[in-house]
Amino acid sequence: MLDQLIAIRKQKNLTIQNMADVLGIAKSTYASYESGYRQPPIDALIKIADFFSISLDRLVDRHFEPDIHLDQPQDARCRFIIDDEALTEEERREIIAFIKVKRSLA
C-alpha cells in the first residue's frame, strides 16, 4: 500500500503537503502513512481513493478477480455492459452460444 500512496501522489505531481491538505491532517501525519510508521484510518483511505477516483482495492494494491460463470443466471450484483448499455438475458445467451461453437471448432 505504501508504494501505491507514493506512486499515485507522484503521478499527479502532488506533494506530501498537498495530500495532508486534502485530508485535513498535518503534513507529518500524512508523511507517516507513506513511510509506514502509521497506518491510515479507513476514512483517510476512502478520502484518498475518492480524491484520485480509484477503488480502495487499487489504492491498497489488492487484486481480487472472482470467477464469473456466464452460463448461470445473471447475479443482481453483476451486470455486463457494452457501449454503456447492459446486456439483455438473450444477448448474454447468444454470446455464450457463440463461444461454445467457437470452442467446438478449435
Backbone atoms as SQL, in Angstrom:
CREATE TABLE atoms (id INTEGER PRIMARY KEY, chain TEXT, resi INTEGER, resn TEXT, atom TEXT, x REAL, y REAL, z REAL);
INSERT INTO atoms VALUES
  (1, 'A', 1, 'MET', 'N', 0.818, -1.189, 0.000),
  (2, 'A', 1, 'MET', 'CA', 0.000, 0.000, 0.000),
  (3, 'A', 1, 'MET', 'C', 0.867, 1.259, 0.000),
  (4, 'A', 2, 'LEU', 'N', 1.976, 1.214, 0.712),
  (5, 'A', 2, 'LEU', 'CA', 2.825, 2.401, 0.792),
  (6, 'A', 2, 'LEU', 'C', 3.299, 2.829, -0.589),
  (7, 'A', 3, 'ASP', 'N', 3.689, 1.847, -1.382),
  (8, 'A', 3, 'ASP', 'CA', 4.155, 2.155, -2.734),
  (9, 'A', 3, 'ASP', 'C', 3.045, 2.797, -3.553),
  (10, 'A', 4, 'GLN', 'N', 1.814, 2.318, -3.369),
  (11, 'A', 4, 'GLN', 'CA', 0.690, 2.882, -4.102),
  (12, 'A', 4, 'GLN', 'C', 0.448, 4.339, -3.702),
  (13, 'A', 5, 'LEU', 'N', 0.482, 4.622, -2.414),
  (14, 'A', 5, 'LEU', 'CA', 0.278, 6.000, -1.956),
  (15, 'A', 5, 'LEU', 'C', 1.295, 6.940, -2.594),
  (16, 'A', 6, 'ILE', 'N', 2.538, 6.530, -2.568),
  (17, 'A', 6, 'ILE', 'CA', 3.608, 7.376, -3.106),
  (18, 'A', 6, 'ILE', 'C', 3.480, 7.499, -4.620),
  (19, 'A', 7, 'ALA', 'N', 3.280, 6.372, -5.289),
  (20, 'A', 7, 'ALA', 'CA', 3.217, 6.380, -6.756),
  (21, 'A', 7, 'ALA', 'C', 2.063, 7.220, -7.277),
  (22, 'A', 8, 'ILE', 'N', 0.893, 7.059, -6.691),
  (23, 'A', 8, 'ILE', 'CA', -0.276, 7.814, -7.155),
  (24, 'A', 8, 'ILE', 'C', -0.091, 9.307, -6.885),
  (25, 'A', 9, 'ARG', 'N', 0.446, 9.641, -5.728),
  (26, 'A', 9, 'ARG', 'CA', 0.682, 11.056, -5.413),
  (27, 'A', 9, 'ARG', 'C', 1.673, 11.670, -6.394),
  (28, 'A', 10, 'LYS', 'N', 2.774, 10.961, -6.641),
  (29, 'A', 10, 'LYS', 'CA', 3.799, 11.495, -7.543),
  (30, 'A', 10, 'LYS', 'C', 3.305, 11.560, -8.983),
  (31, 'A', 11, 'GLN', 'N', 2.492, 10.584, -9.372),
  (32, 'A', 11, 'GLN', 'CA', 1.937, 10.573, -10.728),
  (33, 'A', 11, 'GLN', 'C', 1.119, 11.839, -10.994),
  (34, 'A', 12, 'LYS', 'N', 0.469, 12.337, -9.961),
  (35, 'A', 12, 'LYS', 'CA', -0.357, 13.547, -10.075),
  (36, 'A', 12, 'LYS', 'C', 0.425, 14.815, -9.731),
  (37, 'A', 13, 'ASN', 'N', 1.746, 14.656, -9.524),
  (38, 'A', 13, 'ASN', 'CA', 2.616, 15.799, -9.194),
  (39, 'A', 13, 'ASN', 'C', 2.161, 16.543, -7.941),
  (40, 'A', 14, 'LEU', 'N', 1.769, 15.787, -6.930),
  (41, 'A', 14, 'LEU', 'CA', 1.340, 16.384, -5.671),
  (42, 'A', 14, 'LEU', 'C', 2.414, 16.176, -4.609),
  (43, 'A', 15, 'THR', 'N', 2.454, 17.082, -3.665),
  (44, 'A', 15, 'THR', 'CA', 3.406, 16.978, -2.558),
  (45, 'A', 15, 'THR', 'C', 2.735, 16.301, -1.361),
  (46, 'A', 16, 'ILE', 'N', 3.533, 15.962, -0.402),
  (47, 'A', 16, 'ILE', 'CA', 3.003, 15.425, 0.854),
  (48, 'A', 16, 'ILE', 'C', 2.086, 16.460, 1.500),
  (49, 'A', 17, 'GLN', 'N', 2.471, 17.726, 1.426),
  (50, 'A', 17, 'GLN', 'CA', 1.629, 18.786, 1.988),
  (51, 'A', 17, 'GLN', 'C', 0.292, 18.871, 1.268),
  (52, 'A', 18, 'ASN', 'N', 0.290, 18.723, -0.061),
  (53, 'A', 18, 'ASN', 'CA', -0.974, 18.727, -0.809),
  (54, 'A', 18, 'ASN', 'C', -1.905, 17.645, -0.284),
  (55, 'A', 19, 'MET', 'N', -1.379, 16.453, -0.091),
  (56, 'A', 19, 'MET', 'CA', -2.209, 15.338, 0.379),
  (57, 'A', 19, 'MET', 'C', -2.686, 15.575, 1.807),
  (58, 'A', 20, 'ALA', 'N', -1.824, 16.115, 2.629),
  (59, 'A', 20, 'ALA', 'CA', -2.229, 16.430, 4.002),
  (60, 'A', 20, 'ALA', 'C', -3.376, 17.439, 3.988),
  (61, 'A', 21, 'ASP', 'N', -3.296, 18.411, 3.104),
  (62, 'A', 21, 'ASP', 'CA', -4.360, 19.421, 2.992),
  (63, 'A', 21, 'ASP', 'C', -5.669, 18.776, 2.535),
  (64, 'A', 22, 'VAL', 'N', -5.593, 17.858, 1.577),
  (65, 'A', 22, 'VAL', 'CA', -6.791, 17.161, 1.097),
  (66, 'A', 22, 'VAL', 'C', -7.475, 16.427, 2.243),
  (67, 'A', 23, 'LEU', 'N', -6.669, 15.808, 3.089),
  (68, 'A', 23, 'LEU', 'CA', -7.205, 15.013, 4.193),
  (69, 'A', 23, 'LEU', 'C', -7.495, 15.848, 5.439),
  (70, 'A', 24, 'GLY', 'N', -7.010, 17.067, 5.467),
  (71, 'A', 24, 'GLY', 'CA', -7.221, 17.909, 6.642),
  (72, 'A', 24, 'GLY', 'C', -6.413, 17.445, 7.844),
  (73, 'A', 25, 'ILE', 'N', -5.191, 16.979, 7.554),
  (74, 'A', 25, 'ILE', 'CA', -4.314, 16.480, 8.630),
  (75, 'A', 25, 'ILE', 'C', -2.961, 17.173, 8.515),
  (76, 'A', 26, 'ALA', 'N', -2.116, 16.964, 9.519),
  (77, 'A', 26, 'ALA', 'CA', -0.775, 17.535, 9.497),
  (78, 'A', 26, 'ALA', 'C', 0.087, 16.828, 8.451),
  (79, 'A', 27, 'LYS', 'N', 1.020, 17.590, 7.913),
  (80, 'A', 27, 'LYS', 'CA', 1.954, 17.030, 6.928),
  (81, 'A', 27, 'LYS', 'C', 2.701, 15.836, 7.513),
  (82, 'A', 28, 'SER', 'N', 3.101, 15.939, 8.754),
  (83, 'A', 28, 'SER', 'CA', 3.849, 14.849, 9.396),
  (84, 'A', 28, 'SER', 'C', 2.999, 13.587, 9.528),
  (85, 'A', 29, 'THR', 'N', 1.704, 13.760, 9.731),
  (86, 'A', 29, 'THR', 'CA', 0.807, 12.604, 9.836),
  (87, 'A', 29, 'THR', 'C', 0.735, 11.888, 8.491),
  (88, 'A', 30, 'TYR', 'N', 0.542, 12.664, 7.412),
  (89, 'A', 30, 'TYR', 'CA', 0.485, 12.021, 6.097),
  (90, 'A', 30, 'TYR', 'C', 1.830, 11.385, 5.750),
  (91, 'A', 31, 'ALA', 'N', 2.911, 12.067, 6.067),
  (92, 'A', 31, 'ALA', 'CA', 4.245, 11.517, 5.797),
  (93, 'A', 31, 'ALA', 'C', 4.432, 10.186, 6.528),
  (94, 'A', 32, 'SER', 'N', 3.852, 10.081, 7.714),
  (95, 'A', 32, 'SER', 'CA', 3.977, 8.825, 8.460),
  (96, 'A', 32, 'SER', 'C', 3.202, 7.693, 7.798),
  (97, 'A', 33, 'TYR', 'N', 2.146, 8.018, 7.035),
  (98, 'A', 33, 'TYR', 'CA', 1.428, 6.993, 6.273),
  (99, 'A', 33, 'TYR', 'C', 2.320, 6.452, 5.163),
  (100, 'A', 34, 'GLU', 'N', 2.966, 7.368, 4.448),
  (101, 'A', 34, 'GLU', 'CA', 3.807, 6.949, 3.334),
  (102, 'A', 34, 'GLU', 'C', 5.064, 6.236, 3.801),
  (103, 'A', 35, 'SER', 'N', 5.556, 6.566, 4.977),
  (104, 'A', 35, 'SER', 'CA', 6.772, 5.914, 5.481),
  (105, 'A', 35, 'SER', 'C', 6.480, 4.565, 6.118),
  (106, 'A', 36, 'GLY', 'N', 5.202, 4.318, 6.418),
  (107, 'A', 36, 'GLY', 'CA', 4.831, 3.062, 7.065),
  (108, 'A', 36, 'GLY', 'C', 4.857, 3.126, 8.575),
  (109, 'A', 37, 'TYR', 'N', 5.184, 4.283, 9.106),
  (110, 'A', 37, 'TYR', 'CA', 5.213, 4.437, 10.559),
  (111, 'A', 37, 'TYR', 'C', 3.819, 4.329, 11.157),
  (112, 'A', 38, 'ARG', 'N', 2.824, 4.828, 10.430),
  (113, 'A', 38, 'ARG', 'CA', 1.427, 4.739, 10.866),
  (114, 'A', 38, 'ARG', 'C', 0.577, 4.213, 9.733),
  (115, 'A', 39, 'GLN', 'N', -0.490, 3.517, 10.104),
  (116, 'A', 39, 'GLN', 'CA', -1.478, 3.055, 9.129),
  (117, 'A', 39, 'GLN', 'C', -2.576, 4.101, 9.013),
  (118, 'A', 40, 'PRO', 'N', -2.920, 4.502, 7.783),
  (119, 'A', 40, 'PRO', 'CA', -4.019, 5.467, 7.658),
  (120, 'A', 40, 'PRO', 'C', -5.344, 4.828, 8.066),
  (121, 'A', 41, 'PRO', 'N', -6.192, 5.567, 8.771),
  (122, 'A', 41, 'PRO', 'CA', -7.506, 5.026, 9.119),
  (123, 'A', 41, 'PRO', 'C', -8.360, 4.884, 7.862),
  (124, 'A', 42, 'ILE', 'N', -9.379, 4.064, 7.936),
  (125, 'A', 42, 'ILE', 'CA', -10.217, 3.775, 6.773),
  (126, 'A', 42, 'ILE', 'C', -10.829, 5.045, 6.190),
  (127, 'A', 43, 'ASP', 'N', -11.221, 6.006, 7.016),
  (128, 'A', 43, 'ASP', 'CA', -11.814, 7.224, 6.463),
  (129, 'A', 43, 'ASP', 'C', -10.798, 8.009, 5.639),
  (130, 'A', 44, 'ALA', 'N', -9.527, 7.971, 6.023),
  (131, 'A', 44, 'ALA', 'CA', -8.490, 8.632, 5.230),
  (132, 'A', 44, 'ALA', 'C', -8.282, 7.896, 3.912),
  (133, 'A', 45, 'LEU', 'N', -8.297, 6.574, 3.960),
  (134, 'A', 45, 'LEU', 'CA', -8.148, 5.790, 2.732),
  (135, 'A', 45, 'LEU', 'C', -9.297, 6.057, 1.761),
  (136, 'A', 46, 'ILE', 'N', -10.496, 6.174, 2.294),
  (137, 'A', 46, 'ILE', 'CA', -11.661, 6.475, 1.446),
  (138, 'A', 46, 'ILE', 'C', -11.504, 7.853, 0.808),
  (139, 'A', 47, 'LYS', 'N', -11.078, 8.840, 1.584),
  (140, 'A', 47, 'LYS', 'CA', -10.879, 10.182, 1.037),
  (141, 'A', 47, 'LYS', 'C', -9.810, 10.179, -0.062),
  (142, 'A', 48, 'ILE', 'N', -8.731, 9.447, 0.173),
  (143, 'A', 48, 'ILE', 'CA', -7.660, 9.373, -0.827),
  (144, 'A', 48, 'ILE', 'C', -8.174, 8.707, -2.101),
  (145, 'A', 49, 'ALA', 'N', -8.859, 7.580, -1.951),
  (146, 'A', 49, 'ALA', 'CA', -9.402, 6.870, -3.117),
  (147, 'A', 49, 'ALA', 'C', -10.386, 7.759, -3.874),
  (148, 'A', 50, 'ASP', 'N', -11.257, 8.436, -3.154),
  (149, 'A', 50, 'ASP', 'CA', -12.216, 9.344, -3.792),
  (150, 'A', 50, 'ASP', 'C', -11.497, 10.499, -4.500),
  (151, 'A', 51, 'PHE', 'N', -10.492, 11.046, -3.856),
  (152, 'A', 51, 'PHE', 'CA', -9.746, 12.163, -4.434),
  (153, 'A', 51, 'PHE', 'C', -9.116, 11.773, -5.770),
  (154, 'A', 52, 'PHE', 'N', -8.578, 10.558, -5.837),
  (155, 'A', 52, 'PHE', 'CA', -7.931, 10.096, -7.066),
  (156, 'A', 52, 'PHE', 'C', -8.885, 9.333, -7.992),
  (157, 'A', 53, 'SER', 'N', -10.140, 9.212, -7.585),
  (158, 'A', 53, 'SER', 'CA', -11.148, 8.472, -8.373),
  (159, 'A', 53, 'SER', 'C', -10.694, 7.051, -8.683),
  (160, 'A', 54, 'ILE', 'N', -10.225, 6.373, -7.637),
  (161, 'A', 54, 'ILE', 'CA', -9.810, 4.976, -7.775),
  (162, 'A', 54, 'ILE', 'C', -10.497, 4.158, -6.689),
  (163, 'A', 55, 'SER', 'N', -10.478, 2.854, -6.853),
  (164, 'A', 55, 'SER', 'CA', -11.081, 1.987, -5.845),
  (165, 'A', 55, 'SER', 'C', -10.141, 1.822, -4.653),
  (166, 'A', 56, 'LEU', 'N', -10.721, 1.467, -3.530),
  (167, 'A', 56, 'LEU', 'CA', -9.893, 1.158, -2.359),
  (168, 'A', 56, 'LEU', 'C', -8.989, -0.031, -2.654),
  (169, 'A', 57, 'ASP', 'N', -9.495, -1.007, -3.404),
  (170, 'A', 57, 'ASP', 'CA', -8.669, -2.168, -3.748),
  (171, 'A', 57, 'ASP', 'C', -7.413, -1.734, -4.494),
  (172, 'A', 58, 'ARG', 'N', -7.570, -0.831, -5.447),
  (173, 'A', 58, 'ARG', 'CA', -6.386, -0.369, -6.185),
  (174, 'A', 58, 'ARG', 'C', -5.458, 0.401, -5.256),
  (175, 'A', 59, 'LEU', 'N', -6.028, 1.233, -4.407),
  (176, 'A', 59, 'LEU', 'CA', -5.204, 2.029, -3.500),
  (177, 'A', 59, 'LEU', 'C', -4.353, 1.147, -2.594),
  (178, 'A', 60, 'VAL', 'N', -4.942, 0.086, -2.080),
  (179, 'A', 60, 'VAL', 'CA', -4.195, -0.778, -1.169),
  (180, 'A', 60, 'VAL', 'C', -3.533, -1.944, -1.899),
  (181, 'A', 61, 'ASP', 'N', -3.541, -1.865, -3.246),
  (182, 'A', 61, 'ASP', 'CA', -2.882, -2.848, -4.102),
  (183, 'A', 61, 'ASP', 'C', -3.414, -4.259, -3.856),
  (184, 'A', 62, 'ARG', 'N', -4.734, -4.337, -3.777),
  (185, 'A', 62, 'ARG', 'CA', -5.409, -5.619, -3.561),
  (186, 'A', 62, 'ARG', 'C', -6.019, -6.059, -4.879),
  (187, 'A', 63, 'HIS', 'N', -5.666, -7.255, -5.297),
  (188, 'A', 63, 'HIS', 'CA', -6.159, -7.784, -6.562),
  (189, 'A', 63, 'HIS', 'C', -7.057, -8.985, -6.286),
  (190, 'A', 64, 'PHE', 'N', -8.301, -8.812, -6.614),
  (191, 'A', 64, 'PHE', 'CA', -9.268, -9.885, -6.399),
  (192, 'A', 64, 'PHE', 'C', -10.120, -9.982, -7.646),
  (193, 'A', 65, 'GLU', 'N', -10.044, -11.096, -8.316),
  (194, 'A', 65, 'GLU', 'CA', -10.814, -11.291, -9.528),
  (195, 'A', 65, 'GLU', 'C', -11.647, -12.559, -9.381),
  (196, 'A', 66, 'PRO', 'N', -12.886, -12.402, -8.937),
  (197, 'A', 66, 'PRO', 'CA', -13.725, -13.584, -8.752),
  (198, 'A', 66, 'PRO', 'C', -14.097, -14.201, -10.096),
  (199, 'A', 67, 'ASP', 'N', -14.288, -15.504, -10.085),
  (200, 'A', 67, 'ASP', 'CA', -14.782, -16.176, -11.286),
  (201, 'A', 67, 'ASP', 'C', -16.225, -15.786, -11.507),
  (202, 'A', 68, 'ILE', 'N', -16.565, -15.510, -12.744),
  (203, 'A', 68, 'ILE', 'CA', -17.942, -15.209, -13.107),
  (204, 'A', 68, 'ILE', 'C', -18.380, -16.290, -14.075),
  (205, 'A', 69, 'HIS', 'N', -19.416, -16.990, -13.729),
  (206, 'A', 69, 'HIS', 'CA', -19.916, -18.071, -14.560),
  (207, 'A', 69, 'HIS', 'C', -21.071, -17.539, -15.406),
  (208, 'A', 70, 'LEU', 'N', -20.770, -17.280, -16.673),
  (209, 'A', 70, 'LEU', 'CA', -21.763, -16.678, -17.557),
  (210, 'A', 70, 'LEU', 'C', -22.925, -17.599, -17.873),
  (211, 'A', 71, 'ASP', 'N', -22.730, -18.908, -17.695),
  (212, 'A', 71, 'ASP', 'CA', -23.815, -19.826, -18.020),
  (213, 'A', 71, 'ASP', 'C', -24.824, -19.960, -16.882),
  (214, 'A', 72, 'GLN', 'N', -24.587, -19.255, -15.795),
  (215, 'A', 72, 'GLN', 'CA', -25.523, -19.224, -14.672),
  (216, 'A', 72, 'GLN', 'C', -26.407, -17.985, -14.807),
  (217, 'A', 73, 'PRO', 'N', -27.589, -17.980, -14.193),
  (218, 'A', 73, 'PRO', 'CA', -28.424, -16.768, -14.237),
  (219, 'A', 73, 'PRO', 'C', -27.635, -15.561, -13.739),
  (220, 'A', 74, 'GLN', 'N', -27.861, -14.432, -14.362),
  (221, 'A', 74, 'GLN', 'CA', -27.103, -13.232, -14.043),
  (222, 'A', 74, 'GLN', 'C', -27.388, -12.770, -12.623),
  (223, 'A', 75, 'ASP', 'N', -26.326, -12.622, -11.868),
  (224, 'A', 75, 'ASP', 'CA', -26.401, -12.155, -10.485),
  (225, 'A', 75, 'ASP', 'C', -26.746, -10.665, -10.486),
  (226, 'A', 76, 'ALA', 'N', -27.589, -10.248, -9.563),
  (227, 'A', 76, 'ALA', 'CA', -28.005, -8.836, -9.490),
  (228, 'A', 76, 'ALA', 'C', -26.814, -7.909, -9.240),
  (229, 'A', 77, 'ARG', 'N', -25.753, -8.435, -8.623),
  (230, 'A', 77, 'ARG', 'CA', -24.587, -7.607, -8.343),
  (231, 'A', 77, 'ARG', 'C', -23.670, -7.470, -9.552),
  (232, 'A', 78, 'CYS', 'N', -23.904, -8.252, -10.596),
  (233, 'A', 78, 'CYS', 'CA', -23.003, -8.287, -11.731),
  (234, 'A', 78, 'CYS', 'C', -23.777, -8.032, -13.019),
  (235, 'A', 79, 'ARG', 'N', -23.466, -6.924, -13.673),
  (236, 'A', 79, 'ARG', 'CA', -24.107, -6.623, -14.945),
  (237, 'A', 79, 'ARG', 'C', -23.022, -6.513, -15.996),
  (238, 'A', 80, 'PHE', 'N', -23.320, -6.983, -17.174),
  (239, 'A', 80, 'PHE', 'CA', -22.384, -6.899, -18.275),
  (240, 'A', 80, 'PHE', 'C', -22.811, -5.745, -19.171),
  (241, 'A', 81, 'ILE', 'N', -21.872, -4.842, -19.424),
  (242, 'A', 81, 'ILE', 'CA', -22.163, -3.606, -20.129),
  (243, 'A', 81, 'ILE', 'C', -21.342, -3.554, -21.417),
  (244, 'A', 82, 'ILE', 'N', -21.990, -3.200, -22.528),
  (245, 'A', 82, 'ILE', 'CA', -21.301, -2.929, -23.788),
  (246, 'A', 82, 'ILE', 'C', -21.869, -1.611, -24.303),
  (247, 'A', 83, 'ASP', 'N', -20.974, -0.693, -24.664),
  (248, 'A', 83, 'ASP', 'CA', -21.384, 0.631, -25.145),
  (249, 'A', 83, 'ASP', 'C', -22.368, 1.306, -24.186),
  (250, 'A', 84, 'ASP', 'N', -22.058, 1.242, -22.899),
  (251, 'A', 84, 'ASP', 'CA', -22.856, 1.885, -21.854),
  (252, 'A', 84, 'ASP', 'C', -24.275, 1.336, -21.731),
  (253, 'A', 85, 'GLU', 'N', -24.507, 0.143, -22.238),
  (254, 'A', 85, 'GLU', 'CA', -25.832, -0.460, -22.150),
  (255, 'A', 85, 'GLU', 'C', -25.703, -1.894, -21.648),
  (256, 'A', 86, 'ALA', 'N', -26.493, -2.237, -20.657),
  (257, 'A', 86, 'ALA', 'CA', -26.448, -3.583, -20.089),
  (258, 'A', 86, 'ALA', 'C', -26.921, -4.609, -21.109),
  (259, 'A', 87, 'LEU', 'N', -26.242, -5.761, -21.104),
  (260, 'A', 87, 'LEU', 'CA', -26.676, -6.859, -21.971),
  (261, 'A', 87, 'LEU', 'C', -28.003, -7.415, -21.482),
  (262, 'A', 88, 'THR', 'N', -28.845, -7.771, -22.425),
  (263, 'A', 88, 'THR', 'CA', -30.087, -8.455, -22.058),
  (264, 'A', 88, 'THR', 'C', -29.758, -9.913, -21.811),
  (265, 'A', 89, 'GLU', 'N', -30.691, -10.614, -21.200),
  (266, 'A', 89, 'GLU', 'CA', -30.511, -12.048, -20.962),
  (267, 'A', 89, 'GLU', 'C', -30.312, -12.786, -22.289),
  (268, 'A', 90, 'GLU', 'N', -31.053, -12.409, -23.296),
  (269, 'A', 90, 'GLU', 'CA', -30.937, -13.034, -24.623),
  (270, 'A', 90, 'GLU', 'C', -29.555, -12.782, -25.234),
  (271, 'A', 91, 'GLU', 'N', -29.035, -11.560, -25.115),
  (272, 'A', 91, 'GLU', 'CA', -27.700, -11.250, -25.640),
  (273, 'A', 91, 'GLU', 'C', -26.635, -12.061, -24.922),
  (274, 'A', 92, 'ARG', 'N', -26.789, -12.200, -23.621),
  (275, 'A', 92, 'ARG', 'CA', -25.829, -12.987, -22.842),
  (276, 'A', 92, 'ARG', 'C', -25.841, -14.438, -23.306),
  (277, 'A', 93, 'ARG', 'N', -27.041, -15.005, -23.531),
  (278, 'A', 93, 'ARG', 'CA', -27.148, -16.385, -24.014),
  (279, 'A', 93, 'ARG', 'C', -26.516, -16.548, -25.399),
  (280, 'A', 94, 'GLU', 'N', -26.710, -15.545, -26.269),
  (281, 'A', 94, 'GLU', 'CA', -26.124, -15.597, -27.608),
  (282, 'A', 94, 'GLU', 'C', -24.596, -15.582, -27.555),
  (283, 'A', 95, 'ILE', 'N', -24.041, -14.782, -26.672),
  (284, 'A', 95, 'ILE', 'CA', -22.582, -14.724, -26.518),
  (285, 'A', 95, 'ILE', 'C', -22.056, -16.074, -26.043),
  (286, 'A', 96, 'ILE', 'N', -22.734, -16.663, -25.065),
  (287, 'A', 96, 'ILE', 'CA', -22.320, -17.975, -24.556),
  (288, 'A', 96, 'ILE', 'C', -22.385, -19.013, -25.664),
  (289, 'A', 97, 'ALA', 'N', -23.464, -19.007, -26.446),
  (290, 'A', 97, 'ALA', 'CA', -23.613, -19.963, -27.547),
  (291, 'A', 97, 'ALA', 'C', -22.499, -19.766, -28.571),
  (292, 'A', 98, 'PHE', 'N', -22.180, -18.524, -28.900),
  (293, 'A', 98, 'PHE', 'CA', -21.119, -18.240, -29.861),
  (294, 'A', 98, 'PHE', 'C', -19.786, -18.813, -29.384),
  (295, 'A', 99, 'ILE', 'N', -19.468, -18.580, -28.133),
  (296, 'A', 99, 'ILE', 'CA', -18.196, -19.057, -27.583),
  (297, 'A', 99, 'ILE', 'C', -18.152, -20.583, -27.582),
  (298, 'A', 100, 'LYS', 'N', -19.260, -21.218, -27.221),
  (299, 'A', 100, 'LYS', 'CA', -19.292, -22.685, -27.220),
  (300, 'A', 100, 'LYS', 'C', -19.064, -23.253, -28.618),
  (301, 'A', 101, 'VAL', 'N', -19.680, -22.647, -29.638),
  (302, 'A', 101, 'VAL', 'CA', -19.470, -23.103, -31.025),
  (303, 'A', 101, 'VAL', 'C', -18.019, -22.882, -31.423),
  (304, 'A', 102, 'LYS', 'N', -17.484, -21.718, -31.125),
  (305, 'A', 102, 'LYS', 'CA', -16.103, -21.403, -31.475),
  (306, 'A', 102, 'LYS', 'C', -15.139, -22.402, -30.828),
  (307, 'A', 103, 'ARG', 'N', -15.365, -22.740, -29.571),
  (308, 'A', 103, 'ARG', 'CA', -14.509, -23.714, -28.885),
  (309, 'A', 103, 'ARG', 'C', -14.624, -25.089, -29.503),
  (310, 'A', 104, 'SER', 'N', -15.820, -25.457, -29.927),
  (311, 'A', 104, 'SER', 'CA', -16.004, -26.807, -30.504),
  (312, 'A', 104, 'SER', 'C', -15.305, -26.923, -31.857),
  (313, 'A', 105, 'LEU', 'N', -15.076, -25.797, -32.542),
  (314, 'A', 105, 'LEU', 'CA', -14.405, -25.816, -33.837),
  (315, 'A', 105, 'LEU', 'C', -12.885, -25.772, -33.708),
  (316, 'A', 106, 'ALA', 'N', -12.422, -25.458, -32.537),
  (317, 'A', 106, 'ALA', 'CA', -10.948, -25.327, -32.333),
  (318, 'A', 106, 'ALA', 'C', -10.255, -26.664, -32.228);
